[in-house]
Amino acid sequence: MSDEHAKTPADHIGDTVAQLKEMRHYSKNNVETLTAEWLLFDGELSKLKLADKIADLMDRQGQLHEALETAITDLEDVLEKMKPAPEE
């Protein structure tokens, strides 16, 4: 790879933010799907004494989604600070 195509730290952060946003998208879809399934089968799962396990998974997935949001915001802030100041 030549020097003119080498990625800058800002490029790496931008790539990381893009990957985290993709993960956030799938995380959100997973939470929504699991919640829909949970609502359909809550009664049956309770009878099988499996409701707590599914509730724990839903909580963990929600925590992951929140952590992704925080990481994205933090990295976007860093990326913004890395931009060169506008020339006057």
Summary of the structure (lengths in Angstrom):
residues: 88
radius of gyration: 20.0
end to end distance: 34.6
largest distance: 69.6
contacts: 193
relative contact order: 0.14
helix: 84%
strand: 0%
